[in-house]
Amino acid sequence: MDAGLVDRVLAVVELIPPGRTASYGTVGMVAGCGPRLVGRILSRHGDGVAWWRVTSAAGEFPPNLLARAVPHWDAEGIALAASGRGCARVQRMDAGALRALDRS
């Protein structure tokens, strides 16, 4: 895996402020890769960044990750969706908002 791309994805994730989320696709648009690659990078290298701020397009996590994400969301004031499987969309950042935070 390209180290520069890994660094770029992690840097984009670090731009997401506390209390906000972005989808894998949005992170990928800003970083220059696809959402599946964002997921792979976060699964292998994301322990040092706020991985819980990156969700599926529906704002969801698989159950094994959801249990780890919810305490972070609670601490940051990210609301749980009515379905209980992810976060509420009101905190979601779009690519334009995320790019505006990118100073690189």
Secondary structure as UniProt FT lines:
FT   HELIX           3..15
FT   TURN            18..19
FT   STRAND          21..23
FT   HELIX           24..31
FT   HELIX           35..45
FT   HELIX           46..48
FT   TURN            49..50
FT   HELIX           51..53
FT   STRAND          54..55
FT   TURN            57..58
FT   HELIX           63..76
FT   TURN            82..83
FT   STRAND          86..87
FT   HELIX           89..91
FT   HELIX           95..101
//
